[in-house]
Each structure stands twice: as C-alpha cells, then as structure tokens.
Amino acid sequence: MSLKNVFRVTLVLMLISLIGLGFSPTIKAKKIASFQMEEGDILFQGMSAGQGLAIQIATGSPYSHCAIVVKHEDELQVLEAVQPVRIIPLDRWIKQGDGGKYVVKRLKGKDSLLTEDKLAAVRKMGTSWLNINYDLYFGWGDDRLYCSELVWKLYDRAVGVEVGKLQQLKEFNLDHPIVQAKIEERYGENVPYEEEVISPSSIFDSEKLETVYSN
C-alpha cells in the first residue's frame, strides 16, 4: 500500500473513531442553532459612535446600548429607544452594533415571573411609547426616553421587577476628556449631578438576569 493510501485509511479510521465517541464536525453549529430568542430577553451591544464611547468610558463597560425583545406582527423583534423609540427586526438591530457583537440576558425564573399577562403588558406599554423622542439629557420623565430607561421601566412597571440599580449621574466616571466634552455639549454649566439614571451596564450586571447567549 502506498504512503498516500495509508494516510487516507488512517484519516478515515480517525473520523470513525471520533464519531463513535460522540464528536461531530457540526456540533458547534448545532449548539448555536439550539439557542432560541424569547420575548422579554434583554439585548446588549457596544455602539462606540456618537455618544456611545462616552457612555462606555463613564460606566466602565463595553455595552453602551440595550433593548428588549417583544412579539410584534407575529414575530420576535427588538424594541429600542433611539431617535425615536422604534421596533426593528433582530438582524437589523445586530448589525448596528460594533462588529455585530451582542449579548442576550434573560430574567431568572422567567417561566413563573414573565407570564403571558405580563408579557402582554410589556407589549402594550412598549408600543404606546413608539415614536417618542430619544432623551439626550437622560431625564426620568416619560415624555422622552433613553435606551436603558425604556428597558428598566418596562420591567419595573409591567413585570414588577427592577433590573439594575438606579444611580445618580455624579456616580459615574465624568473626568475623562471625552465624557467631559459630551457633558459640556449637553448641559453647559448646568450639569444635573443628582439626576437619577439607569445605565446599560447596571442592567447588564443585575443579579436577576442570566446570560443565555453571547457572540
């Protein structure tokens, strides 16, 4: 038998052996494909363009944007507070983040806490906010909304669960030049240091959530 044929036979035997041990060349793809997005899931991504980099620096987190998965027009889509509040397809939402990277978090005990009635309340409240303007000043009123505020309020008011800790603006890292420039642009000399805010990173770090997917 030639050396070339010996190599071929050896390779075939190795593949048969691996399959017998339960290995498969498609196992990784199957594992990823088995993940199913669910209504109520919270999505996180980095968006370093615009104010995103300043948010990342101020919060010490790579995640500057978050959104929530809702059922809309009989399919799962993404509700987010940008300009204005909108619902968009998941694939479109993924593409807007840095490098298409994102993380999915889910409420622990979701099956008992996120009942159909509560999910319906999330949908009703969320759709009532469609087309509301983005809140550039991170205020706490409902007349304008920013991304993490929308997610936090939906969970608080429709589900009765606080995901993430409210903080005051002064608690963040505001000394970096990039953050300082954005603060001056937004507030001038009237910086609302005592304003209550919720950041994407605070929701991300909530002990009430668990990571179910990350790429």
C-alpha positions in Angstrom: 0.0 0.0 0.0 1.4 3.4 -0.9 2.1 6.0 1.7 -0.8 8.2 0.2 -3.3 5.3 0.7 -2.1 4.6 4.2 -2.7 8.3 5.1 -6.2 8.1 3.6 -7.1 4.9 5.6 -5.7 6.4 8.8 -7.8 9.6 8.3 -11.0 7.6 7.8 -10.3 5.4 10.8 -9.8 8.6 12.9 -13.1 10.1 11.8 -14.9 6.9 12.5 -13.4 6.8 16.0 -14.4 10.4 16.7 -17.9 9.8 15.6 -18.1 6.7 17.8 -17.0 8.9 20.8 -19.9 11.3 20.1 -17.9 14.0 18.3 -19.4 15.6 15.2 -18.0 18.3 12.9 -21.3 20.2 13.2 -21.6 20.1 16.9 -20.7 23.7 17.4 -23.2 24.8 14.8 -25.9 22.7 16.4 -25.1 24.2 19.8 -25.5 27.8 18.4 -28.6 26.9 16.5 -30.3 25.4 19.6 -30.4 28.9 21.2 -33.9 30.4 20.9 -34.6 34.1 21.5 -37.6 34.6 23.7 -39.9 37.5 24.4 -38.6 39.6 27.3 -35.0 38.9 26.6 -32.7 41.9 27.1 -30.1 42.6 24.4 -26.8 44.5 24.9 -24.3 45.8 22.4 -21.5 48.3 22.1 -22.1 51.3 19.9 -19.0 53.5 20.1 -20.2 56.0 17.5 -21.8 59.3 18.7 -22.3 59.3 22.4 -21.6 55.6 22.8 -17.9 55.9 23.5 -18.6 58.5 26.3 -21.1 56.1 27.8 -18.6 53.2 27.7 -16.0 55.3 29.4 -18.3 56.8 32.0 -19.8 53.4 33.0 -16.6 51.3 32.6 -18.5 48.9 30.4 -18.2 47.9 26.7 -22.0 48.0 26.5 -23.5 51.4 25.6 -26.9 50.3 24.3 -29.6 47.9 25.3 -33.0 46.9 24.1 -35.8 44.3 24.7 -37.3 41.6 22.6 -41.0 41.8 22.0 -43.6 40.0 19.9 -44.7 42.3 17.1 -46.7 41.5 14.0 -46.5 37.8 15.0 -42.7 37.6 15.2 -40.0 38.5 17.7 -38.5 41.9 17.1 -36.5 44.5 19.0 -37.9 47.4 20.9 -35.4 50.1 21.5 -35.1 53.8 22.5 -33.2 55.6 19.8 -34.4 58.5 17.8 -37.3 57.9 18.0 -38.4 54.8 20.0 -39.0 52.0 17.4 -39.3 48.3 16.8 -37.0 46.8 14.2 -36.1 43.2 13.1 -33.4 41.4 15.1 -30.9 41.1 12.3 -31.1 44.8 11.6 -30.5 45.5 15.3 -27.5 43.2 15.5 -25.8 44.9 12.5 -25.9 48.4 14.1 -23.6 47.4 16.9 -19.8 47.3 16.9 -18.7 44.2 14.9 -22.1 42.7 15.2 -21.3 41.6 18.7 -24.1 41.3 21.3 -25.2 39.6 24.5 -28.6 38.3 25.4 -29.7 38.2 29.1 -32.8 36.6 30.5 -34.8 37.1 33.7 -34.0 34.3 36.2 -37.2 32.4 36.9 -38.7 33.7 33.7 -41.3 31.0 33.3 -43.0 32.0 36.6 -42.3 35.7 36.5 -42.9 36.6 32.9 -46.5 35.3 32.5 -48.4 35.9 29.3 -50.4 38.6 31.0 -47.2 40.4 32.0 -45.7 40.0 28.5 -48.9 41.4 27.1 -48.4 44.4 29.5 -44.8 44.8 28.3 -46.0 44.9 24.6 -48.9 47.3 25.4 -46.7 49.7 27.3 -43.8 49.4 24.8 -45.9 50.1 21.7 -47.5 53.0 23.5 -44.1 54.6 23.6 -43.3 54.2 19.8 -42.1 57.4 18.1 -41.3 59.1 21.4 -38.1 61.2 21.1 -34.8 60.0 22.5 -33.8 61.7 25.7 -30.4 63.3 25.1 -30.4 64.6 28.7 -31.1 61.4 30.5 -34.1 62.7 32.4 -36.5 60.5 34.3 -39.8 61.6 32.7 -41.8 59.5 30.2 -42.0 62.3 27.6 -38.6 61.3 26.3 -36.8 58.0 26.8 -33.2 56.7 26.5 -32.4 53.0 25.9 -31.8 51.6 29.4 -34.6 53.8 30.8 -37.1 52.1 28.5 -36.0 48.6 29.4 -35.9 49.3 33.1 -39.3 51.0 33.2 -40.9 48.2 31.2 -39.7 45.6 33.7 -40.5 47.7 36.7 -44.0 48.7 35.7 -45.2 45.8 33.6 -43.4 42.9 35.3 -42.8 44.3 38.8 -39.1 43.5 38.7 -36.2 46.1 39.0 -33.4 45.0 36.7 -30.4 47.1 37.7 -29.7 49.7 40.3 -30.7 53.4 39.8 -27.7 55.7 40.3 -27.0 59.4 40.2 -25.1 61.0 37.4 -22.3 62.0 39.7 -21.5 58.3 40.5 -20.1 57.7 37.0 -16.6 58.5 35.7 -17.1 62.0 34.4 -13.5 63.1 34.5 -12.4 61.7 31.1 -12.0 64.4 28.4 -14.3 62.6 26.0 -17.0 62.4 28.7 -16.4 66.0 29.8 -16.8 67.2 26.2 -20.1 65.4 25.9 -21.4 66.7 29.2 -20.5 70.3 28.2 -22.2 69.8 24.9 -25.4 68.6 26.5 -25.6 70.6 29.7 -23.2 73.5 29.6 -22.7 74.6 33.2 -26.0 73.2 34.5 -25.0 69.6 35.0 -27.7 67.6 36.8 -25.3 65.6 39.0 -28.2 64.5 41.3 -30.3 63.2 38.5 -31.4 59.6 38.9 -30.3 57.4 35.9 -30.1 53.8 34.9 -27.2 52.7 32.7 -27.0 49.7 30.3 -24.1 48.4 32.5 -26.2 48.5 35.6 -28.9 46.4 33.9 -26.2 44.1 32.5 -24.8 43.5 36.0 -28.2 42.8 37.6 -28.2 39.6 39.6 -31.8 39.0 38.5 -30.6 38.3 34.9 -28.5 35.5 33.4 -26.6 35.4 30.2 -28.1 33.0 27.7 -26.1 33.9 24.6 -23.0 35.9 23.7 -21.0 36.0 20.5 
